[in-house]
């Protein structure tokens, strides 16, 4: 497999190493929230928004506050919404001075339109007027203030709720959150670490690690140069078809944003192209709730190493077709002629009723095949075996990457590596079994009865 190339403008300024250290610092004292923290930061680097869903007390607001600490000169805004929330609480009070001049404007300083990182809890409890204003802010990074529209310095909004909305009215708003992260209580295995956390002290992020406008601009300029290789594009298309078949809707706008997020993930990890491991992130973008995300995750894990046109399912079909053809040819019969060109009748004895011996005339013989025919069959099987060998080599490369590349990947959950390895080993074992069957078919064709002299006829390839 081709080694990952590095992207010069990111590698040279050490952004990847800074991000790795930044993630480690931001994660201090967070129990079982490493993946959520990484995803929040990645979304911000891609100028996208994050939605956290889970019960109260699962560190949703803490994740947003720590995300804010990742950036220099970035204002933070936080608000809990209720059905009684009014626009002034998010966008600022009306300006009395402007009203005296017959202008309907808000004093936005210190409110959401001037924030870089924002946390909006129970976001779906807002009324339609607030949601409509938020849509423009999230999409365009602009805020309608009176008769004019002003630019907002917004990097990312972290929305949160205890549950995924089912109301169609807010579905369009929910679609604006590209990354959706389910959160639950700390597991029994992590409870001891949670109980021993200190209660005093604030998290301090060294200034040298914090990000500013220069880094975001560098990422924004370089993202279009990141390649989306054809195998990765084919996998995205296959997932799109799979989701459509399962009646899981993903908008075209979201697919565009997903591709950008994958490119930012590769870029900030120091590579110039999207790789198979980056596609692990798809589950958090394509699934609307935990059940759909788990479905996408299962699809992805079963497709690991399956990014060739000839994947194990097609291998199975090809091997079965060749085996069926071998069975037909090995058991086929022809008319038997003697040296004078007349049908040759051989005698066989045996009375099926158990009586005396009775002659039975036969003029059939086992079909024979010319060397050209047999060579063509062997060649087709050998091409399949060669493709399987190349596939196995790819799987071996991926297994090697699990031990070398995955531990350094900025955005992957470390717990994913053993699951990926198990899936790849299972796939490899299946391909090995298919290869053995293909080799047996090749030997079967080689052992077909020979016709001398060779008539030189080339058979039609077996349809696989």
C-alpha positions in Angstrom: 0.0 0.0 0.0 1.3 3.5 -0.8 2.7 5.2 2.3 0.8 8.3 3.4 2.3 11.5 2.0 2.7 14.5 4.2 1.2 17.9 3.5 4.1 20.4 3.6 2.3 23.5 4.8 1.0 21.7 7.9 4.0 19.4 8.6 6.5 22.2 8.3 4.9 24.5 10.9 4.4 21.6 13.3 0.6 22.0 13.5 0.0 18.2 13.8 2.4 17.9 16.8 0.8 20.9 18.4 -2.6 19.5 18.0 -1.6 16.2 19.5 -0.2 18.0 22.6 -3.2 20.3 22.7 -5.6 17.3 22.8 -3.6 15.7 25.6 -3.7 18.9 27.7 -7.4 19.6 27.0 -8.2 16.0 28.0 -6.7 16.2 31.5 -9.3 15.2 34.1 -11.9 14.1 31.5 -12.9 10.5 32.0 -14.0 8.6 28.9 -14.5 11.8 26.9 -11.3 11.6 24.7 -13.2 10.8 21.5 -15.8 13.5 22.1 -13.1 16.1 22.8 -11.2 15.1 19.6 -14.3 15.4 17.5 -15.2 18.8 18.9 -11.8 20.1 18.1 -11.8 18.6 14.6 -15.2 20.1 13.9 -14.0 23.5 15.0 -10.9 23.2 12.7 -13.3 22.5 9.8 -15.6 25.4 10.8 -18.4 23.0 11.6 -20.8 22.7 14.5 -21.2 19.9 17.0 -24.3 18.4 18.7 -23.9 16.6 22.0 -26.8 14.4 23.1 -27.0 12.7 26.4 -28.5 12.9 29.9 -27.6 15.8 32.3 -24.2 15.6 34.0 -22.3 14.0 31.2 -19.8 16.8 30.7 -21.5 18.4 27.7 -20.8 22.0 28.9 -17.3 21.1 30.0 -16.4 19.9 26.6 -17.5 23.2 25.1 -15.6 25.2 27.7 -12.4 23.2 27.0 -12.9 23.7 23.2 -12.9 27.4 23.9 -9.5 27.1 25.7 -8.0 25.7 22.5 -8.2 29.1 20.8 -6.5 32.5 21.4 -8.5 35.7 21.5 -11.8 33.8 21.3 -14.9 34.9 23.1 -17.0 32.3 24.7 -20.8 32.4 25.0 -23.0 29.9 26.9 -26.7 29.8 27.4 -29.4 27.3 28.6 -32.6 27.7 26.5 -36.1 27.1 27.7 -39.4 27.5 26.0 -39.5 31.0 27.6 -36.2 32.1 26.3 -36.4 35.4 24.4 -34.1 36.6 21.6 -32.5 39.2 23.8 -30.9 36.5 25.9 -28.9 35.2 22.9 -28.5 38.2 20.6 -28.4 41.1 23.0 -30.9 43.8 24.1 -32.4 46.4 21.8 -30.3 49.5 21.5 -32.2 52.5 23.0 -29.9 54.9 21.1 -30.8 53.2 17.8 -34.5 53.3 18.6 -34.3 57.0 19.2 -33.0 57.2 15.6 -35.8 54.9 14.3 -33.4 51.9 13.9 -34.2 48.5 15.2 -30.8 47.2 16.3 -29.3 45.1 19.1 -26.4 45.7 21.4 -24.6 42.4 20.5 -21.3 42.9 22.4 -20.9 40.0 24.8 -23.6 37.9 23.2 -23.7 35.1 20.6 -23.1 37.3 17.5 -19.7 38.3 18.9 -18.7 34.9 20.2 -16.1 32.6 18.6 -17.1 29.4 20.5 -20.6 29.0 21.9 -22.4 26.4 23.9 -26.2 26.3 23.6 -27.8 23.8 25.9 -31.3 22.4 25.2 -31.1 24.2 21.9 -34.3 22.6 20.5 -36.4 24.2 23.2 -36.0 27.6 21.5 -39.0 29.1 19.6 -39.1 29.4 15.9 -37.9 33.0 15.9 -34.7 32.1 17.7 -34.1 29.0 15.6 -34.5 31.1 12.3 -32.0 33.6 13.6 -29.6 30.9 14.6 -29.8 29.3 11.2 -28.3 32.3 9.5 -25.7 32.6 12.2 -24.7 28.9 11.9 -24.7 28.8 8.1 -23.4 32.2 7.0 -21.5 33.3 10.1 -23.6 36.5 9.8 -26.2 38.2 12.0 -29.1 40.3 10.8 -29.0 43.3 13.0 -31.6 45.8 12.1 -31.5 46.7 8.4 -27.9 45.4 8.0 -26.1 42.1 8.2 -22.9 41.9 10.1 -20.1 39.3 10.0 -19.8 37.1 13.1 -16.4 35.7 14.3 -18.1 32.3 15.0 -15.8 29.3 14.8 -18.1 26.6 16.1 -21.3 26.2 18.1 -21.7 23.2 20.4 -25.4 22.4 20.8 -26.7 20.0 23.3 -29.9 18.2 24.3 -31.0 15.3 26.3 -32.5 13.7 23.3 -32.6 13.8 19.5 -35.5 15.8 18.2 -38.2 14.0 16.2 -40.1 17.2 15.3 -39.8 17.9 11.5 -39.9 21.6 12.2 -36.4 21.5 13.8 -35.0 18.8 11.5 -33.5 21.5 9.2 -31.9 23.1 12.2 -30.5 19.8 13.5 -29.0 19.1 10.0 -26.7 22.1 10.5 -24.8 20.2 13.2 -22.4 18.1 11.2 -20.9 16.1 14.0 -23.2 14.4 16.4 -21.8 12.8 19.5 -23.8 10.6 21.9 -22.7 10.8 25.5 -23.5 8.6 28.5 -22.5 8.1 32.1 -19.0 7.0 32.9 -18.6 3.2 32.8 -18.1 1.1 35.9 -14.5 0.8 34.9 -14.0 4.5 34.8 -15.9 5.3 38.0 -13.0 5.1 40.3 -11.0 7.6 38.3 -14.0 9.9 38.2 -14.4 9.7 42.0 -10.7 10.6 42.6 -10.7 13.7 40.4 -9.6 16.8 42.3 -12.1 19.5 43.0 -9.8 22.5 42.9 -7.7 24.0 40.1 -8.5 25.4 36.6 -7.3 23.8 33.4 -4.5 25.9 31.9 -3.5 25.6 28.3 -0.1 26.9 27.4 -0.3 29.8 25.0 2.1 28.1 22.5 -0.5 25.4 22.0 -3.5 27.6 21.5 -4.8 28.2 18.0 -5.5 31.4 16.2 -6.7 32.8 13.0 -3.4 32.0 11.2 -3.8 28.3 11.8 -7.5 28.3 10.7 -6.6 30.3 7.6 -3.8 27.8 6.8 -6.3 24.9 7.0 -8.9 26.7 5.0 -6.4 27.5 2.2 -4.9 24.0 2.1 -8.0 21.8 2.4 -8.9 21.8 -1.4 -5.4 20.4 -2.2 -6.1 17.3 -0.1 -7.0 14.4 -2.4 -10.0 12.1 -2.1 -8.7 8.9 -3.8 -11.0 6.9 -6.0 -11.3 4.0 -3.5 -12.4 6.4 -0.8 -14.9 8.0 -3.1 -16.3 4.6 -4.0 -16.7 3.8 -0.3 -18.6 7.0 0.3 -20.9 6.2 -2.7 -21.5 2.7 -1.3 -22.4 4.1 2.1 -24.8 6.6 0.5 -26.5 3.8 -1.4 -26.6 1.7 1.8 -28.2 4.5 3.8 -30.7 5.2 1.1 -31.7 1.5 1.1 -32.1 1.7 4.9 -34.2 4.9 4.5 -31.7 7.0 6.4 -31.6 10.4 4.8 -28.4 12.3 4.4 -28.7 15.6 2.5 -26.4 16.6 -0.3 -25.2 19.5 1.7 -24.2 17.2 4.5 -22.2 15.0 2.1 -20.3 18.0 1.0 -19.5 18.9 4.6 -18.5 15.3 5.4 -16.0 15.4 2.6 -14.5 18.6 3.9 -14.3 17.2 7.4 -12.5 14.1 6.1 -10.0 16.3 4.2 -9.4 18.5 7.3 -8.8 15.3 9.3 -6.2 14.1 6.9 -4.6 17.5 6.5 -4.2 18.1 10.2 -2.9 14.6 10.6 -0.1 15.5 8.2 -1.3 13.8 5.1 -2.2 15.0 1.6 -5.1 12.5 1.0 -8.0 11.0 2.7 -7.3 7.4 3.9 -9.4 4.4 4.9 -8.9 5.2 8.6 -10.4 8.7 8.3 -13.7 7.2 7.2 -14.1 6.0 10.8 -15.5 9.5 11.4 -18.5 8.8 9.1 -20.5 7.3 11.9 -20.7 10.7 13.7 -21.8 12.6 10.6 -24.1 10.2 8.7 -26.1 8.8 11.6 -28.8 11.0 13.2 -29.0 9.1 16.5 -27.0 6.4 18.4 -28.8 3.5 16.6 -28.0 4.9 13.1 -24.5 5.7 14.1 -23.9 2.1 15.3 -25.3 0.9 12.0 -22.8 3.1 10.1 -20.0 1.9 12.3 -20.8 -1.7 11.7 -21.0 -1.1 7.9 -17.6 0.6 8.0 -15.9 -2.1 10.0 -17.2 -4.8 7.7 -16.0 -2.8 4.7 -12.4 -2.4 6.0 -10.1 -3.7 3.4 -13.0 -3.9 1.0 -12.2 -1.0 -1.2 -11.3 -2.9 -4.4 -13.6 -3.6 -7.3 -13.1 -7.3 -6.4 -14.2 -7.6 -2.8 -14.9 -10.9 -0.9 -18.5 -11.1 -1.9 -17.6 -10.9 -5.6 -14.7 -13.4 -5.0 -17.3 -15.8 -3.6 -19.5 -15.4 -6.7 -16.5 -15.8 -9.0 -15.2 -19.0 -7.3 -18.7 -20.5 -7.2 -19.2 -19.8 -10.9 -15.8 -21.4 -11.8 -16.6 -24.5 -9.6 -19.9 -24.9 -11.3 -18.3 -24.7 -14.7 -15.7 -27.3 -13.7 -18.4 -29.6 -12.5 -20.2 -29.3 -15.9 -17.0 -29.9 -17.9 -15.7 -32.8 -15.8 -19.0 -34.7 -16.0 -19.9 -33.9 -19.7 -20.2 -36.7 -22.2 -19.6 -37.0 -26.0 -20.6 -39.4 -28.7 -17.9 -42.1 -29.1 -16.6 -42.8 -32.7 -14.3 -45.6 -33.8 -11.3 -45.1 -36.1 -13.6 -45.5 -39.2 -15.8 -42.6 -38.0 -18.7 -44.9 -37.0 -20.4 -44.7 -33.6 -18.6 -47.1 -31.4 -21.0 -49.2 -29.3 -19.5 -50.7 -26.2 -21.2 -53.5 -24.3 -22.1 -53.3 -20.6 -23.8 -56.0 -18.5 -26.1 -55.8 -15.6 -29.8 -56.5 -15.2 -31.4 -53.9 -13.1 -34.1 -56.4 -12.2 -31.6 -58.8 -10.8 -32.1 -61.4 -13.5 -29.6 -62.9 -15.9 -27.0 -61.0 -17.7 -28.3 -58.7 -20.4 -26.3 -56.6 -22.8 -26.6 -52.8 -22.7 -25.3 -50.8 -25.6 -23.4 -47.5 -25.0 -22.1 -45.0 -27.5 -21.1 -42.2 -25.0 -17.7 -41.3 -23.6 -16.2 -38.8 -21.3 -15.8 -35.4 -23.0 -12.2 -34.4 -23.8 -10.8 -30.9 -24.1 -8.0 -29.4 -26.2 -4.9 -27.8 -24.6 -6.1 -24.4 -25.7 -9.5 -24.8 -23.9 -7.8 -26.0 -20.7 -5.2 -23.2 -20.8 -7.9 -20.6 -21.1 -9.8 -22.0 -18.1 -6.6 -22.2 -16.0 -5.7 -18.7 -17.0 -9.0 -17.3 -15.9 -8.7 -19.0 -12.5 -5.1 -17.8 -12.2 -6.2 -14.2 -12.8 -8.6 -14.6 -9.9 -5.9 -16.1 -7.7 -3.6 -13.3 -8.5 -6.3 -10.7 -7.6 -6.8 -12.6 -4.3 -3.1 -12.4 -3.6 -3.0 -8.7 -4.2 -6.1 -8.3 -1.9 -4.4 -10.3 0.8 -1.3 -8.1 0.5 -3.5 -5.1 1.0 -5.1 -6.6 4.1 -1.6 -7.3 5.5 -0.7 -3.7 4.9 -3.7 -2.5 6.7 -3.0 -4.9 9.6 0.5 -3.4 9.8 -0.9 0.1 9.8 -3.0 -0.7 12.8 0.2 -1.2 14.8 2.0 1.8 13.3 -0.4 4.4 11.9 -3.5 4.1 14.1 -1.8 4.9 17.4 -0.6 8.2 15.9 -3.9 9.2 14.2 -5.1 12.4 15.8 -8.8 11.8 15.4 -9.4 8.1 16.0 -10.6 6.4 19.2 -7.7 4.2 20.4 -10.2 1.5 21.3 -11.0 1.1 17.6 -7.7 -0.5 16.7 -8.3 -4.0 18.2 -11.8 -4.1 16.6 -10.4 -3.2 13.3 -7.6 -5.8 13.6 -10.2 -8.5 14.4 -12.3 -7.5 11.4 -9.4 -7.6 9.0 -8.2 -10.9 10.3 -11.7 -12.4 9.8 -11.8 -11.0 6.3 -8.3 -12.3 5.6 -9.3 -15.8 6.7 -12.4 -15.7 4.4 -10.3 -14.7 1.4 -7.7 -17.4 2.2 -10.5 -20.0 2.1 -11.8 -18.7 -1.2 -8.2 -18.8 -2.6 -7.9 -22.5 -1.6 -11.2 -23.2 -3.5 -9.9 -21.3 -6.5 -6.6 -23.2 -6.5 -8.6 -26.5 -6.3 -10.7 -25.4 -9.3 -7.5 -24.5 -11.2 -6.1 -28.0 -10.6 -9.5 -29.5 -11.6 -9.4 -27.8 -15.0 -5.8 -28.9 -15.4 -6.9 -32.5 -14.8 -9.6 -32.5 -17.5 -9.3 -35.3 -20.1 -7.1 -34.1 -23.0 -8.1 -34.1 -26.6 -5.3 -34.9 -29.1 -4.8 -33.2 -31.4 -5.7 -29.8 -30.0 -8.5 -28.2 -32.1 -7.4 -24.8 -30.9 -10.8 -23.6 -29.8 -10.8 -20.9 -27.1 -13.9 -21.1 -24.8 -16.0 -18.2 -23.7 -14.8 -17.0 -20.3 -16.9 -18.2 -17.4 -19.3 -15.4 -16.4 -18.3 -14.4 -12.9 
